[in-house]
Amino acid sequence: MPGSNLCTEAEVTALVHTFYARVRQDEVLGPIFEAHIGNWDRHLAQLVDFWSAILRRTGRFSGAPMPKHAVLPGLSAELFQRWLKLFRENAAAQPNQAMAGQACAMAERIAQSLWMGYQISRDPGALPATLA
């Protein structure tokens, strides 16, 4: 299975859990996530499946993150950039730097995609801005 040698399931789980522990402690992002996530255990399990599908090609995730993010009020480019900064910092602290590099590349694409989709959902006629 291509991609499965990049990292172990335990490394994916560690990446996700340490990252979202940081997010929850972040003074800006923490309250936003806490307001919208009712069951952290279930959410973390979904996120592990999501990142496992991306980094290990497990195919375990099936879902549509865009609609769930599009309905959130008051998101901004700065919030997405803050999320990415925390993600990069967390990835840099992981022992498996090959996984960290791939995860960061994918996180950049995901953040860009979610930010573009968010803007389009708010103002379909406007040209969406990219994350700087």
C-alpha positions as CSV (number, residue, x, y, z in Angstrom):
1,M,0.0,0.0,0.0
2,P,1.7,3.2,-1.1
3,G,2.3,5.7,1.7
4,S,1.9,3.2,4.5
5,N,5.7,3.2,5.0
6,L,5.8,6.9,5.7
7,C,4.7,6.5,9.3
8,T,3.0,4.2,11.7
9,E,-0.5,4.5,13.0
10,A,0.9,5.4,16.4
11,E,2.9,8.3,14.9
12,V,-0.3,9.6,13.2
13,T,-2.2,9.4,16.5
14,A,0.6,11.2,18.3
15,L,0.7,14.0,15.6
16,V,-3.1,14.5,15.9
17,H,-3.4,14.3,19.6
18,T,-0.4,16.5,20.4
19,F,-1.6,19.1,17.8
20,Y,-5.2,19.3,19.1
21,A,-3.9,19.5,22.7
22,R,-2.1,22.6,21.6
23,V,-5.1,23.9,19.7
24,R,-7.3,23.5,22.8
25,Q,-4.8,25.4,24.9
26,D,-4.4,28.2,22.4
27,E,-6.0,31.4,23.7
28,V,-7.6,32.3,20.3
29,L,-8.3,28.9,18.7
30,G,-9.1,27.0,21.9
31,P,-12.4,28.7,22.6
32,I,-13.6,28.4,19.0
33,F,-12.9,24.6,18.9
34,E,-14.4,24.1,22.4
35,A,-17.6,26.0,21.3
36,H,-18.2,23.6,18.3
37,I,-16.9,20.2,19.4
38,G,-19.2,18.4,21.8
39,N,-17.3,15.1,22.0
40,W,-13.5,15.4,21.8
41,D,-12.9,11.7,21.9
42,R,-15.1,11.1,18.9
43,H,-13.6,14.2,17.1
44,L,-10.0,13.1,17.7
45,A,-10.9,9.6,16.4
46,Q,-12.3,11.1,13.2
47,L,-9.2,13.3,12.9
48,V,-6.9,10.3,13.3
49,D,-8.8,8.5,10.6
50,F,-8.6,11.6,8.4
51,W,-4.8,12.0,8.8
52,S,-4.3,8.2,8.5
53,A,-6.1,8.3,5.2
54,I,-3.8,11.1,4.0
55,L,-0.5,10.0,5.4
56,R,-0.9,6.2,5.3
57,R,-3.4,5.8,2.5
58,T,-5.6,3.7,4.7
59,G,-8.9,5.0,3.2
60,R,-10.4,5.0,6.6
61,F,-11.9,8.5,6.5
62,S,-15.2,9.2,4.7
63,G,-16.7,12.5,5.3
64,A,-17.0,16.1,4.1
65,P,-15.1,18.6,6.2
66,M,-16.1,21.6,4.1
67,P,-19.8,21.9,5.0
68,K,-19.0,21.7,8.7
69,H,-16.4,24.4,8.5
70,A,-18.5,26.6,6.1
71,V,-21.3,27.1,8.7
72,L,-18.9,28.4,11.4
73,P,-19.3,32.1,12.1
74,G,-16.5,34.6,11.9
75,L,-13.6,32.6,10.6
76,S,-10.7,34.7,9.1
77,A,-7.5,34.2,7.2
78,E,-5.7,35.0,10.5
79,L,-7.4,32.1,12.3
80,F,-6.4,29.7,9.5
81,Q,-2.8,31.0,9.6
82,R,-2.7,30.6,13.3
83,W,-3.9,27.0,12.9
84,L,-1.2,26.4,10.3
85,K,1.5,27.9,12.5
86,L,0.5,25.6,15.4
87,F,0.4,22.7,13.1
88,R,3.9,23.4,11.8
89,E,5.3,23.9,15.3
90,N,3.7,20.6,16.4
91,A,5.0,18.7,13.3
92,A,8.5,20.0,13.9
93,A,8.4,18.4,17.4
94,Q,7.6,15.0,16.0
95,P,10.4,12.4,15.8
96,N,9.4,11.3,12.3
97,Q,10.3,14.3,10.2
98,A,9.4,12.6,6.9
99,M,5.9,12.3,8.1
100,A,6.0,15.8,9.5
101,G,7.0,17.3,6.2
102,Q,4.3,15.5,4.3
103,A,1.7,16.4,7.0
104,C,2.7,20.1,6.7
105,A,2.4,20.1,3.0
106,M,-1.1,18.5,3.2
107,A,-2.1,20.9,6.1
108,E,-1.2,23.8,3.9
109,R,-3.5,22.5,1.1
110,I,-6.3,21.7,3.5
111,A,-6.2,25.1,5.1
112,Q,-6.1,26.8,1.8
113,S,-9.0,24.7,0.5
114,L,-11.1,25.2,3.6
115,W,-10.4,29.0,3.6
116,M,-11.3,29.3,-0.1
117,G,-14.5,27.3,0.4
118,Y,-15.4,29.3,3.4
119,Q,-15.2,32.5,1.5
120,I,-17.1,31.2,-1.4
121,S,-19.9,30.0,0.9
122,R,-20.1,33.5,2.4
123,D,-20.0,35.5,-0.9
124,P,-20.3,33.3,-4.0
125,G,-19.8,36.2,-6.4
126,A,-16.6,37.5,-4.9
127,L,-13.1,36.3,-5.8
128,P,-11.8,34.5,-2.7
129,A,-8.4,35.5,-1.3
130,T,-5.6,33.0,-0.7
131,L,-3.9,32.6,2.6
132,A,-0.7,34.6,2.7
